[in-house]
């Protein structure tokens, strides 16, 4: 499973805001520069996050964006669910548009669905505050990524 760049930037923007000292306000330009990403793309991400109630925006001089709720009340799984437009790992997850010819003899769908549920269950255990913790990446270098 791979998250879209939109979801990745959504999480990065939220983590950036969660790490700010109170009142925790930043500008799109500041965040775009920090992450070395397109300002225009980040504007779209911020607009979506604002519409979904994750951030608040203030226009004008001294304005910017800030978290709409405390970081410890924003679940990572919640953000992923609201920013990923398509969580279908395989074609058969999309019942109305499924054209898979193997569906009647397939035992893989249930396994993949269980894996997706497990993925989201793990994300649901963490909040934005957890992800924004400066200790969040400790131990990642010991993971055996890509090895069975």
Secondary structure as UniProt FT lines:
FT   HELIX           5..18
FT   TURN            22..23
FT   HELIX           28..35
FT   HELIX           39..51
FT   TURN            52..53
FT   STRAND          55..58
FT   TURN            61..62
FT   STRAND          64..67
FT   HELIX           71..73
FT   HELIX           76..83
FT   HELIX           91..93
FT   HELIX           95..97
FT   TURN            101..102
FT   HELIX           103..105
FT   HELIX           108..124
FT   HELIX           128..132
FT   TURN            134..139
FT   HELIX           140..142
FT   TURN            145..146
//
